[in-house]
């Protein structure tokens, strides 16, 4: 079985406050983060076997549909990271 990651993820309009909460209040382990510009920031925190990914909600409408999908419904989502998506997709497709 692939050793990819499974993460709980969500966009936050209060990215810095959310980051500080996980880092300084809950003291979760910061696995990695990125800052590629004002509307492309994110961090992944770990606690036990769980991973939480926070992403900065873009500040303006022009940025909403670039890159990741920011359309409704809003809220949390799951990220399943794998290195072998074709094999996994094929396996599950046969089951449907």
C-alpha atoms as a printed R data frame, in Angstrom:
   type eleno elety resid chain resno       x      y       z
1  ATOM     1    CA   UNK     A     1   0.000  0.000   0.000
2  ATOM     2    CA   UNK     A     2   1.120  3.530  -0.810
3  ATOM     3    CA   UNK     A     3   2.547  5.467   2.126
4  ATOM     4    CA   UNK     A     4   0.968  8.790   1.127
5  ATOM     5    CA   UNK     A     5  -0.596 11.200   3.585
6  ATOM     6    CA   UNK     A     6  -4.170 11.764   4.687
7  ATOM     7    CA   UNK     A     7  -4.924 15.299   5.893
8  ATOM     8    CA   UNK     A     8  -7.824 17.345   7.180
9  ATOM     9    CA   UNK     A     9  -7.601 20.676   5.334
10 ATOM    10    CA   UNK     A    10  -9.409 23.988   5.137
11 ATOM    11    CA   UNK     A    11  -9.071 27.578   3.951
12 ATOM    12    CA   UNK     A    12  -8.948 30.292   6.609
13 ATOM    13    CA   UNK     A    13  -9.641 33.993   6.182
14 ATOM    14    CA   UNK     A    14  -7.684 34.419   9.447
15 ATOM    15    CA   UNK     A    15  -4.604 32.505   8.367
16 ATOM    16    CA   UNK     A    16  -2.063 34.038  10.785
17 ATOM    17    CA   UNK     A    17  -4.377 33.684  13.786
18 ATOM    18    CA   UNK     A    18  -5.101 30.070  12.819
19 ATOM    19    CA   UNK     A    19  -1.387 29.361  12.377
20 ATOM    20    CA   UNK     A    20  -0.631 30.883  15.825
21 ATOM    21    CA   UNK     A    21  -3.420 28.812  17.420
22 ATOM    22    CA   UNK     A    22  -2.055 25.473  16.194
23 ATOM    23    CA   UNK     A    23   1.603 26.427  16.748
24 ATOM    24    CA   UNK     A    24   1.512 28.366  20.036
25 ATOM    25    CA   UNK     A    25  -1.703 27.420  21.832
26 ATOM    26    CA   UNK     A    26  -2.118 23.750  20.921
27 ATOM    27    CA   UNK     A    27   1.659 23.321  20.377
28 ATOM    28    CA   UNK     A    28   1.162 21.042  17.366
29 ATOM    29    CA   UNK     A    29   4.293 20.137  15.432
30 ATOM    30    CA   UNK     A    30   4.782 22.286  12.316
31 ATOM    31    CA   UNK     A    31   5.691 19.788   9.583
32 ATOM    32    CA   UNK     A    32   6.164 22.366   6.806
33 ATOM    33    CA   UNK     A    33   4.774 25.598   5.449
34 ATOM    34    CA   UNK     A    34   5.026 27.762   2.340
35 ATOM    35    CA   UNK     A    35   4.669 31.419   1.472
36 ATOM    36    CA   UNK     A    36   4.665 31.966  -2.283
37 ATOM    37    CA   UNK     A    37   2.909 35.314  -2.098
38 ATOM    38    CA   UNK     A    38   0.097 37.151  -0.335
39 ATOM    39    CA   UNK     A    39  -2.586 34.715  -1.553
40 ATOM    40    CA   UNK     A    40  -0.600 31.471  -1.580
41 ATOM    41    CA   UNK     A    41   0.290 30.502   1.982
42 ATOM    42    CA   UNK     A    42  -0.225 27.289   3.838
43 ATOM    43    CA   UNK     A    43   1.015 25.099   6.663
44 ATOM    44    CA   UNK     A    44   0.752 21.478   7.686
45 ATOM    45    CA   UNK     A    45   0.715 20.608  11.376
46 ATOM    46    CA   UNK     A    46   0.993 17.163  12.896
47 ATOM    47    CA   UNK     A    47  -0.332 15.732  16.117
48 ATOM    48    CA   UNK     A    48  -0.066 12.016  16.741
49 ATOM    49    CA   UNK     A    49  -0.825 10.348  13.418
50 ATOM    50    CA   UNK     A    50  -3.076 13.193  12.269
51 ATOM    51    CA   UNK     A    51  -2.228 16.039   9.905
52 ATOM    52    CA   UNK     A    52  -4.030 19.387   9.620
53 ATOM    53    CA   UNK     A    53  -3.435 21.642   6.625
54 ATOM    54    CA   UNK     A    54  -4.419 25.295   6.752
55 ATOM    55    CA   UNK     A    55  -4.506 27.416   3.603
56 ATOM    56    CA   UNK     A    56  -4.871 31.168   3.389
57 ATOM    57    CA   UNK     A    57  -8.199 32.229   1.924
58 ATOM    58    CA   UNK     A    58  -7.408 34.660  -0.936
59 ATOM    59    CA   UNK     A    59  -8.104 38.314  -0.164
60 ATOM    60    CA   UNK     A    60  -9.725 39.210  -3.464
61 ATOM    61    CA   UNK     A    61 -12.178 37.743  -5.970
62 ATOM    62    CA   UNK     A    62  -9.594 37.586  -8.784
63 ATOM    63    CA   UNK     A    63  -7.522 35.097  -6.795
64 ATOM    64    CA   UNK     A    64 -10.420 32.827  -5.790
65 ATOM    65    CA   UNK     A    65 -10.412 30.561  -8.837
66 ATOM    66    CA   UNK     A    66  -6.689 30.439  -9.530
67 ATOM    67    CA   UNK     A    67  -4.828 27.299  -8.497
68 ATOM    68    CA   UNK     A    68  -6.885 25.415  -5.934
69 ATOM    69    CA   UNK     A    69 -10.643 25.416  -6.113
70 ATOM    70    CA   UNK     A    70 -12.201 28.017  -3.813
71 ATOM    71    CA   UNK     A    71 -15.814 27.639  -4.993
72 ATOM    72    CA   UNK     A    72 -18.767 26.781  -2.767
73 ATOM    73    CA   UNK     A    73 -19.425 24.828  -0.701
74 ATOM    74    CA   UNK     A    74 -16.929 26.344   1.682
75 ATOM    75    CA   UNK     A    75 -15.533 24.460   4.601
76 ATOM    76    CA   UNK     A    76 -13.202 21.646   5.329
77 ATOM    77    CA   UNK     A    77 -12.075 18.878   3.025
78 ATOM    78    CA   UNK     A    78  -9.804 15.859   3.053
79 ATOM    79    CA   UNK     A    79  -6.514 15.595   1.186
80 ATOM    80    CA   UNK     A    80  -5.282 12.157   0.200
81 ATOM    81    CA   UNK     A    81  -1.739 12.348  -1.104
82 ATOM    82    CA   UNK     A    82  -0.387  9.439  -3.096
83 ATOM    83    CA   UNK     A    83   2.453  8.773  -5.487
84 ATOM    84    CA   UNK     A    84   0.547  6.232  -7.564
85 ATOM    85    CA   UNK     A    85  -2.849  7.725  -8.418
86 ATOM    86    CA   UNK     A    86  -3.304  5.794 -11.684
87 ATOM    87    CA   UNK     A    87  -3.064  2.396  -9.998
88 ATOM    88    CA   UNK     A    88  -5.332  3.397  -7.130
89 ATOM    89    CA   UNK     A    89  -7.903  4.964  -9.477
90 ATOM    90    CA   UNK     A    90  -7.909  1.856 -11.651
91 ATOM    91    CA   UNK     A    91  -8.408 -0.401  -8.633
92 ATOM    92    CA   UNK     A    92 -11.341  1.613  -7.282
93 ATOM    93    CA   UNK     A    93 -12.879  2.110 -10.718
94 ATOM    94    CA   UNK     A    94 -13.154 -1.683 -11.081
95 ATOM    95    CA   UNK     A    95 -15.181 -1.813  -7.868
96 ATOM    96    CA   UNK     A    96 -17.899  0.564  -9.073
